[in-house]
Amino acid sequence: MAQSPAPASAHTDAAARPRIALVLSGGGARGFAHVGVLKALEAARVPVDWVVGTSMGAIVGGLYASGMNAQAMERELLAIDWAGLFVSRPDRRHLSQRQKEEDFEFSPVLQLGFRDGEFRLPTGAVSTRSLEWLLRRYTLPTRHLSSFDALPIPFRAVATDMETGEAVVLSHGDLAAALRASMSVPGVFSPLEVDGRLLGDGGLVNNLPVDVARALGADVVIAVNIGTPLAGRETLSSVLGVSAQMINILTEQNVQRSVASLTRHDLLLAPPLGKVTAGDFAQAADIALLGTRYAETVQASLARFSVSPAEYAAWQLQRLPVGEPTPAALAFVRIEGVDADRGRYLVRLMDTAPGQALDTTQLEADLRQLSASSDYGRVDYRLSPDDRTLAEGLVVQVQDNPLGHNFFRVGLDLRTDFQGEGAFNLRINHNRHWLTPNGTEWRNQLSMGDTTGLRTEIFHPWGGNRDRFVSAYAGVHKTKVELFDADGVAQALLGRRTLRVGLDHGWTTGRAGQLGDVRVGLFAARRSVDPELVHGDAQATYTKQAWWDRGARASLVADQLDHANFPQSGYRLKAVAEVGQRRLDGVSSPFARMDIDATRAHSWGPHTLNLHARVARATNVPASAADEHSLGGFQQLSGYKVGQITGNYLGLLRLGYYQRLALSPGVARALFVGGTLEAGNAWKTVTDFRQGQLKTGYSLYVGADTALGPIYLSLVHAPRMGSGLYVFVGRP
């Protein structure tokens, strides 16, 4: 970890020219401009004897030092989806079905852990998993080099010891880890432990490490500063703005010290990047172009470092990539960081297997699958020789999530029509993972507001491949139900209470249950209705009543939507059926329930069509229960009141269109504008259902997928019911 002595120059004719060190500063996304400068150095035939970098400058410089030329680097870096590279959560389609179901009730973003007697928040705002795998892929050939001096160009990366505040010069070890550690921006990326030290972004202490280049023995320094300039007063009105400014002040102060140390023999390059920020990774191509255009203007300044074509060709030959190719066949695949039983289970989730050649694309897909459970804070890999045969195999390293095994998520529903009608619900979910070595989970959900309730479930994998499970659950909840006449006038307000217990046996489908699950089981429920406010003739219909349901239940869920809110591709199917005996007033009779809903989303460009259908049926419903199924409310026959249309048979068809807006909202995944056309009804009897009379509703809305869940501002309309304005936070 300590800075090593200056390496002897590997270039035989370096004595005939000054020894040049290229120093690349940090600056986040602004660092893509470094690529343009590298292209200019190559065009001017400027040989480089050392590369020193901090943060994004370390990543660009490290790849260049390992043998990747500027053209290849531009091609590789600009082909990456940088906007999606730092997404905290894995692709939803890699999640288990249990995780996907929670997306419809809880924010997929707001999560905290409980460990060692305290609540814990994530140490980074975004995930670096994909960046780490990317760097690992690019640097695999260098995996056995003893130090960074053995790279085609000797290299140093600068990081900060987050415990002592000291600058750390990385000169050997794992190149990919060194590059990642140097870019660990506090509050954005989690710090990385390397050789026992917790390392953060090097820009805090040495963003333009000219002194490191001098210590290596450089005669001349070409320093490229792309650091973010200090922001104006208009950005300092928020905590985030002030925090960013504090980091920029620290960085700018040490940059100015480095600039002051440059001499007339050195060269300082500072591409004018205007208002480009360190977080503008989605503008990678534009930033690289700014760097290229700037570099074209400094060719005259670079000319004094230029060498002859023959000498430059010889230098290029000496910097050809070095290292070892990946093995033709993996000798083994092993998981480290967990006990042996869990390691064997995780290996079974991977398609990468012993005897195969290493396919980094497939391996990264396997790592994404392992990361999807949220049990592991870090998932990385290395190639390591077998102790006996020395043949290389794959070692996947996992670390338990620093948040612990207890996770909390929050869900929120809020709706209002600005006419006195509204509702509010707050839900808190607790998951305890790995209660047993087999992966048993304990889940609890508390609801408060218009619906109050508590539910608990023990989910226990059963079988060697964990594709079978048993689930025992219990829950109690109370909700208020408002009933209306045909004109939408309230007739009664009922309080419904339900106590339910059950036991399911299930099967997951797809790897780690990511395609869906099937369940069959037994249940018992005590349900009651308590009229709280009843008008006129309805008093004879709605009386206090309680009954027991006992029976069997079967369900099927298959979910491949890319997002729970505003999906742009994929499908979802959920079907539930129950049969059993209902005991009311001492008399038992059979009952049956069925509810099926399906969604299909398809997009072209920013445009999405969303087709949703639902059918439901219930038999032998007590008169005082009001009816089993209902419609009304936003996107459930918009323009009608929530629960206005009730019946024992239900059908709904909804066609939705929305367009993703070309805006970067910051606090939301995306903004949308769209609308729906809805047709459906609920009928009391089979005869009514066969008549097929449908009601219609329409909506136009602006929506956002935020950390709190979806938010809609909508104009709704239904024939005969009129129009209205609606605000909805949560699931419609």
N, C-alpha and C positions, 0 to 999 in steps of 0.2 A: 504493500500500500504506500509505503514511503517512496519519495522520488528517488529513482535510481541514478547512478552516475551517467554523465553524457555518453551515449554510445559512439563508438568510432564510426566514421562515415563509411558506408558500404560502397560508395561510388569512387572509382579509381581516379577519375579526373576532377573530383571535387576540389583538390588542391589548386587547380587552375582557375577556379572561380569562387566567389563567396558562397558559403554554406547558408542555405535559405530555409527558414522555418515559416510555415504557413499557420497563422493563428486565426481561428474562427470563433466568433463570439456566439453567445446564446441569444435567443430572441423568439423562441417558440416558432410559430408558423412563418414569421419573417425570415427564418433561416433557410427557406427555400431559395432565397436570393443567393445563398452561397453557391448553389449549383451553377448559376450563371457566371459567377466569378471563376469557378473551376474551369468552365469552358473557355473563358478568356485566357487563363493561364496556359491551357493546352494550346490554344490558337497562337499564343505569343511564344511558345516553346520555352516556358519557364520551368526548369526542374526544381523539385521540392525535396529537401533532405529530411525534414521533420514536419509532422502535422500535430498541432495542439488545438484542442477544442473544448468548449464548455457547452453543456446543454444541447440544443439543436445543432450547434457548431460541432459538438463532439460526435453526434450521430453522422452528420454529413462528412466530417473529417475522418472518422473511424472507418466508414465504408470506403472512402477514397484511399486511405492508407492501406486497406486490406486488398487493394487491387482493382476495385471497381472504377472505371474511368467516368468522366463527366457525362458523356453521352448515355452510357448505360444507366448511370444514376438518375439522370433526368427521366429516362424512359420508365424505370422501375418506380421511382417515387411518385411520378404523376399518374401512374396507373392505379395507385392505391385509393380506395374510398376513405379519405382522411376524415370526412364528416362522420362516418360510421365506425372508425377505428377505435375511438375512445368511448364508445357507448358502454355504460356501466353494466347493463344487463345483457346476457346472451340473447341471441335470436330466440324469439318466443317459441318457435317451432321445435327448439331443442329442449324445452322444459317438459317436465312430467305433467300428466293431465291434472294432478292435484294442484300443482303450481299455476297452471293455466286457469283453473276454475276460480282461484282467488283473485285473478286479474279483473273479474267482473264485479268484485265487491270491494277490493282494496287497491290503493295506489301501488303500482309496480315500482315506484321510485322511493317513496318515503318508507325507509326501513331502518331500524336500529336494533342493536343486540344487547344482551344482558350477560355479563361475565364477571366473575370474581366480585359479586356483590354490587356492581355498578352498571348503569346503562352506558353503552358505547355507540358512538357515531362512526361512520367510515372515515378513515384517515385521508382519503382522497375523494375529490368530487367526481372523478371519472376513472374508468378502468384502463389499465395499461397492458392487459393480457395480450391483446392482439398486437400491440407494438412490440412486446417482448418476443412473441413468436416470430414476428417479421424480422427483427434483428437477429434472432437465433438462426433463422433460415439463411440470411445473408452471410453470417459469420461462421457457419458450420465448418468450412474448410480450414479455419484457423484454430480449431478446437484443441490441437495438441502442441501449439507453439508455446515455448517456455515463457516468453515475455513479448510485450508489444514492440520491442526492438527487432524482433524477427519478422515482423510484417514487411511487405514490400517497401513501405515507407515507415520508419519508426514513428510511433504515435504515443500521445499522452491525452488522457481525459481528466477534467477537473470536476470534483464534487465537493460537497460540504458535509463535514461531520455534524449531524444535527444535535449531538449531545454537547460537543465542545465548541462548535462554531469554527473549527479549524478548516482550512483548505486541505483537500486530500487529492494528491496527484496519483492517478491510477496508471500503473506502468506494466502490469502483468495480470495474469489470471484469466477470467472469463470475459472475453471482449464484449459479448452481447450484454452481460450484466453491467459492465463498466459504462457502456453507452446509455443504458436505461437509468442507471443511478445518477449520472451527470444531469439528466433531464427531469429529476423528481421535483418539480415545482411545488413548494409547500401549499397545501390546501387544494391542490389540483390533482397531483399524482402522489400516491403513497410513497414514503421513503423506502429505500431498499437496503437490506442488510447484506454487506459484503465483508467477508473476513472479520466478522464480529463487530463491525462499525455500521451504524445506521446512517446511510448517506442520502443527502438531498441535493437539490439543484446547485451546481457549482457557481451559478451566476450571483448567488448571495454574497460570495466572498471574492470571486475572481472571474468576472464575465468575459474579459479579454486578456487571457493569461500570457501576456508578453514576457513576464519574468520567468515563466516555465520554459519558454523557448530559449531565452538567454542562458538559462542553466544547462540546457542541453548542448550548448556550444554554438548556437547560431551566430553567424556574422551579420546576417540581414534578416529582418522580420517583415513579412507582408501580413499586415493585420487587417481583418475584415470585420467591421463593427456594424451589426444589424440590430442592435439592442433597441428596445422600445423607448422612445423619448418620454419625458415627463408629460403627464396629461394636464389639460387646462382646468380651471376652476369649475367649469360646468359639469365635470365628471365626478366631483368630490362631494356630491350630495347624498351618497349612499355608503353603507358599510363596505360593500364590494368595491366601490370606486376608491374609497380611502385605503382599503387593504392593498389593492393593486398598486396604488401610488406609493405606498410605503416600500413595497418590494422594488419598484422602479427606482426609488430614491437610493436605496442600498446598492442596487446594481449600477446606477449611473455614477455614483461616487467612486466605486472601484474601477469603472471603465475609464474615468477621467485620469485617475492615477496611472493606469496603464498607458494611455495615450501620451501623457506627459513624459513617459520614459522612452518614447520613440526618438530616434535620432534622424539626422538628415539622410543617412544611408538606408533607412527603413521606408516603408510605404504603408500609408493608412488608406484603406478603401472603405467608403461608407455609402452604399447604395441608397438613394432617396426613395423611401418606401411610403412616404405620405402618411395617410391615416390607417394603413394596414396595422392590425393589432397582432399580438402574440397568439391569439386564439383563432385567427382566420384560416384554419386548416382547409376549409372548403375552397379557398381561393389559391390553392397550391400552384396551379398552372399560371395564374396571373402574376403571382409573386415571383416565380422563377423567371418569367418573361421580363419583369422589371429588373431583376438582377442581370439578365443577359444584355438588356439594352444599356444598362449602366456600364457593364464591363466593356462594351464596344467603345465607350467614350474614354477608356483609360488605357488603351493599347499603347499609346506613346509612353505612359508612365511605366508600363511593364517591359518596354523594349530594352531598358538597361539591364534587365535580368535574363534576357534571352540568350540562348546558346545556338550553335549551328545546328542545321537539320541532322547531321550525322551524330553529333553529340547528344541531341535530344532523343534520337532513335535508340541510341545505346542506353540512355537512362530509362526509356520506356521498357526495354527488354529486361532491365534489372528489376522493374517493379511489376512484373507479371505476377498474377495471383499465386500464392504459395499455400501449402497445407496438404491435407489429405482428402480424397473424395469420400463420399458416404459409402458405407459397406454395401456390397452386392446382395448380401442377405443378413438380416439381423439374427444374431446368435440367441438373443433372449429379449423379452419385454418384461420389465419389472416396475412396480410402483413403490416409491419410498415416501415416508412421512405418515403412514397409517399402519395399523396392525396387519398381520398376514392375511386374515380372513377378508378384511375389507379390501386389501390390495388385490386379492384374487378376483373379487367381485368387480372391481374397477377395470381390471384387465379384460374381463369378459364383455365389458361395454365398448371396448375398442375394436375397430376393424384392423388396425395395425397389429401384425402377429409375427412371431419368430419365423424365420425362413423367408420372409419377404424382403425385397429391397425397400429402403426407406423412401416413402412417398410423403414429402412434407405437406402437400395439400391434404392428403388423407389424414395425416397425423394431426394437423391443426384442427380438422373437423372432429377428431376424437377428443382433443383437448377442450374444444368448445363444449362437447357433450359432458365431459367430466366437470367443467366449470358451472354447468347449468343448475346444479343442485343448490348452489350458494353455500355449500358446506366448506368450501375451500377458498381461502383468501388469495392463494397464488397457485397456479398450475404451470409448471415449466418442464423442460426436458433436457437431457444431454445424451451423448453417445459415450459409452464407457466400455473398456475391454473386459472380457470374461477373465476371472482370476486364473483359470487353468489353461484355456485355449488361447487367450488374448484376442479372440475374435470379438468384434464390437457388437454390443447390443444396445437397446433403448432403455433408459432409466427415466421414468416420469416422476418428477418431484412435486408433491402436493403439500401444502401447509394448511392447517385448520384455519378457518375464518377467524380473524382476530376479534370479531364481534361475539364469538362463542357459538353455542348450540341453541341458544334461545333467541328467537327473532320476533320482533313486533312490527306490525304494519297497521296503517290507519285507513279507514274508508269513510267517505262523506257523501251524503245525499242531501241536496237542498233544492227545493223547487218553489216557485211562486208565479202566479198569473197577474200580479199587481192589482188584484181585485179582492184581496182578503183571503184567497185560497192559497195554502202553501203547506209544506211539510219539511221536517228536518230529521235526519238520522245520522248518528255517529257510530262507527263500528271500529272496534279494536281487536286485532287478531294476534294470537300468540302461538308460535310453533316451537316445539322442543324436538330437535333432531337427535337421532342416535341414542335413544333411551336404552337400547340393547345393541350388542355387536352386530345383530342382524339388520339394523337400520330402522327400528321401531320409532314412530313419530307420535307425538301428542299434540293435538291442535285444540285451541280454545278460541271462542269468538263471543265477544260481548257487544250487544247492540243497545243504544240509548237514543231516545227521541220518540217519534211517532210509533216506532216499533221497539219494544224493550224485550231483550231476551239474552239467553246464555246457552251456548252449545259446546260440547266437548266430544272429542273423538280420539280413539287409539287406533292407529293404522300400523299393522304389523306385516311386513313382507313374509311370505311363506314359500319355501322352496329354494333350491340351490341357485337358480337364475333370477330369483326375486320377481318373476313375472306373475306370481300369484300372491294374494294378500287376504287378510281378514281385517274387518273394520267393525269396531264396536262404538256406538255413539249414543248420546243422550242430549236432549235439549228441551228448553222451555221458553216460550215467548208469548208476548201479548201485543196485539195491534188493534188499532181502531179502524173500523170499516164504515164508510158513509154510503148510504143507499139513496137512490134518486128515482123519480118517476120519469116518464118518457120525455118530459120537457126539461129535464135537468134540474128539477126542484128537489132539494134534500127532503127525504121522508123519515130517515132513521139514522141514528149513530149507534153502532154496536161495538162492544168490546169482545174480541175473540182471544181465547187462551188455548194454547196447545202444549201438552207434555208428550214427548215422543222419545222412545228408545228403540234401538234396532241393532241387528248383527248382520253384516254382509260378508259374502265370500266373493272375491273378484279376481279378474285377470287383466293385466295391462297388455297393451298392444304396441308394437314398435320397440325400439331400443330404449330402455329406461322409461318405458311408458309414455313416450313422447307422441304417439299417435292417438291414444285414448285409453279408455278402460270399460270393462263390462262388469256389472255386479248383479248378484242375486242374493236375496236375504229375507229375513223375517223382521217384522216390526210390530209395535203396539203403541197406540196413541190415545190419550184422553183429550177430548176437545170440548170446549164449552163456549156458549154465546150468552152475553149479558147485555141486554138493551140498556143503553145509557140515556138515549133521548129518542122518542118515537112520536110521530105526529099522526093525529086523526085515526083513520081506519086501520092503519098499519099496526096499531097496538095489538090487534087480535092475531096478527101473523107472527110478530117477532116477540117471543117470550124467552125467559131464561131457561136454558136447556143445556144438558151435558150428555156425552155419549163416549163409548169406547170403540176404537177401530183396532182390529187385529188381522194380520194377514201376511202375504208374501209380496215382495217387491223385486222388480228387475229394472235395470237401467243400462243405457248405452250412451257413451259420450265419445265423440271423435272430433278433435279440434286442431285444425291446421291454419288458423288465421294468423297473419303476421303480426297483428296488433289487436288487442281486445277492443280498443276504442278507435274508431275510424279505420277499420282494416282496409288494406289496399290490395290484398290478395289472399287466397285460401278459402277454406270452408269450415263450417262447424255444424255438427248434428248432435242433438241431445234428445233422447227418448226415455220416458219413465212410465212404467205400468205398475199398478197395484191392484190386488184382488184380496178379498177377505170377508170377514163378518163384522157387522156393525151392531152394537148392542145399545139400544135406546129405550128407555122406560121399561126395562126388563124383557124386551123383545129383541131377538137376534134376526138379522136379515143380511143377505149378501150385498156387497157393493163392489164397484170397480172404478178405477181412475186411469186415465191415459193422457199424456201430454207430450207432444212432439214439436220441436221447433228446429229450424234449419236456416243457415245463412251462407250465402256465397258472394264473395267479393272478387271483382275483376277490374284491373286498371289498364289504361293506356296513357303513358305520360303522367301528367298530374291529375287526370280524370279517373274517377272510380264509379262503377255501378255496384250497388249493394242490394241483393235480393234476399228478402227474409220471409219465411212462412211459418205459421204455427197453427196446429189443430189440437183440440183437447176435448175430452169427454169425461163425464162423471155420472154415476147412477146412484139412486137411492139416497139423495141428499136430504137431510132433515129440513123441514120448511123454515124453521127458525134460523138455519145456518145461512140463509139469504141466497144461496147459489154458490157453486164451487169455483167458477171461473169468471173473470171480468176483463173488460177493455175500457179504454179511455185514458187520456193524457198524452203527453208528447210522444209521438211516433207509435202510439198504441191506439190509434184513431184520434189523431190530433184534432183539437177543437172541441172534443167532448171532455167532460170532467173525469178525473181519475176514478175508476170504478163505476162510472155511470151506466155502463152496459154490462149486465150480468146474465149468466145462464149456465146450464149444465153441458151445453155443447158450444164450442167456440171455434172460429176460424178467422185467420188474419193473414193478409198478403200485403207486403210493403216493398215498394220499389224506391230505392234511394239513389241519389246522385250527389257526389261532392267532389270539389276540386281543391287540391292542396295548393295553398298560396305560396308564391315565391318570396317568402319573408323569413327572417331568422328571429323568431320571437324571444329567444333566450330562455324564458321561464317555461316554455312549452316545447313539446316535440315538434309540433307543426300547427299551423292555422288552416282552417277549411271554410269553404262556403258551399252550401248545398241545399237540398230539399228532398221531400218525400211525398209519394202518392200512396195512400193506404186505403184498403177495402177490407171489410170484415164485419162480424157481428157475433153475438152470443145469444143462444136460444135455450128456452127452458125445456122443451120436449122434442122428441124425434120429429113429430109432425111439423113443428115450427122450423126445424132445421131443414127439412125437405123442401120447404117453400123457397129457401135460398135467398131471402131478402138481405141485401148487403148495405152497409153504411159506409160512407167515405170520409176521409180526412186528409188534410194537406199541411205541409209545413215548409217554411223557408228559414234558413238559419245561418249564423256565423258561429263556428265552433273552434275549440282549441283542446288539444290533448296535453294536459298539464300534470304537474306533480300531484295535484289534488284529485286528479281524474278528469274526465271530459267536462267541458263547460260549454253550454249552448245559450245563445240569445236568439230566440225564434219567434217568428210570426206564424200563428196557426189558424186554421179555418176548417169548419165543417158545415155543410149545407144545413139550414134550419137552426144551427147552433150559433152561427156568427163567427167572428174573428177575435183574436186576442194576442197579447204579447206574453211570452213565456221565458223565464230564466230557469235553467236547470244545471245543477252541478252534480255529477255522478252519472250513473247508468240510467238511460231513459226506460 
